[in-house]
């Protein structure tokens, strides 16, 4: 909500929300960069990787249905596998 719906925040709170959004995005980018430095993740632009993750995660509420074919746990596991498989350093 912080990242996706921030344009609905009253102007009196907008500066604070933008600051929190920046800090959250930087934290995610920093975590990805740490994984790259540790050799766990492929080299990529940490900012782009972070935005990709946020985009994937912030879209799920638009299509997820609790009574749907897949449980939230199943979807979460698939998200993790797909995302980590893309970031995970290849050993071949």
CORNOR-V735940 format. One line per field, one symbol per residue. psi: psi as a letter, one per 20 degrees, with the letter a starting at -180 (. if undefined). A space follows every 10 residues. Layout:
psi: ???
//
This chain:
psi: ggggjhiipq hhiggggggh ggggghgggg gghghghijh qqprohgggg hggggghihh ihipphjahq rhgggggggg ggghhhhppp j.
//
